[in-house]
Amino acid sequence: MSARTGILSLGVVLAFAGAAAGADKAAVAERTGVIAFEATDGLYTVEAAGGQPHLIPGTRPGDGDPRWSPDGTKIAFDRGRDDDRDIYVMNADGSGQRRLTFSPRLDNWPQWAPDGRSLAFLSERDGYRSVYAIDVQTGAARRVTRYGQFPDWTQDGRIVFTGLAARNEAGVIFTIRPYGADRRPLPTQPGNALGVRVSPDGEQIVYSTRDQRVYRAAADGSGTQALVVSENNEANDPDWSPDGQWIVYDFGPPGTIEATAEGRYPSDVYVIRADGHADVRLTHVGACCANWHAAA
């Protein structure tokens, strides 16, 4: 969900979580897998337990929203500047980069279908913010729904997304079939959502809100729990760990969603237990839009 007008210079030094104040070693050991994230000079990966981040070869400034394929062999991402971006796919080591969309307008926020055959993404190619899906092999794209943004997938193959003010549905979470049928609102969530991600087991969702907070709820929107609420900082872009026990998100001073006047992007990446405990900062200079995959 980043504005893409810039991110603080990387020099990203990932603090080993065991050295973070208040972090216990047992919690560090439980964080397994690899996290991909966006920074000023390209896309990076880092071990979820901490360590030195590594630039993915062939990525560059302006690359964003990295998303692991279900099997961990590929990464989808978007590339470009401001409102002219396109969707790409590459191997996890940065090789084999392939452009999938060729729209003169915004195509971003790619999300893999559970079977790894297609991606849902946000597009403005038709003059509206809409949700599209594209076949990864053929590049054939179709509009799923107009007036929607920030899609994800449920385990049974539905697409979940948030509505827009154009239909008086701003902040409402919906699900829809990938061919556009059976659009349903979640009945009990508060109507303030900006983006939503579904847990690996399909039983929960996590979402950020227009007032830059992070909440967790049951998949039907019930049982809402505030995870990250700050009066002085903004939280955004939450996502799940592969085991559903942790949530990774962006956090920073005002301006996290939109760049500062100096063209900088002040957020960093944090992780927190899904129950709201053991909040740990991972990056320290300008990183965002993280996505977590299980260890090989």
Buried (B, 14 or more C-beta within 10 A) or exposed (E): BBBBEBBBEBEBEBBBBBEBEEBEEEBBEBBBBBBBBBBBBBBBBBBBBBEEBEBBEBBEBBBBBBBBBBEBEBBBBBBBEEEEBBBBBBBBEBEEBEEBBEBEBBBBBBBBBBEEEBBBBBBBBEEBBBBBBBBBEEEEBEBBBBBBBBBBBBEEEBBBBBBBEEEEBBBBBBBBBBEBEEBEBBEEBEBBBBBBBBBBEBEBBBBBBEEBBBBBBBBBBEEBBEBBEEEEBBBBBBBBBBBBBBBBBBBBEEBBBEBBEEEBBBBBBBBBBBEBEBBBBBBBBBBBBBBBBBEE
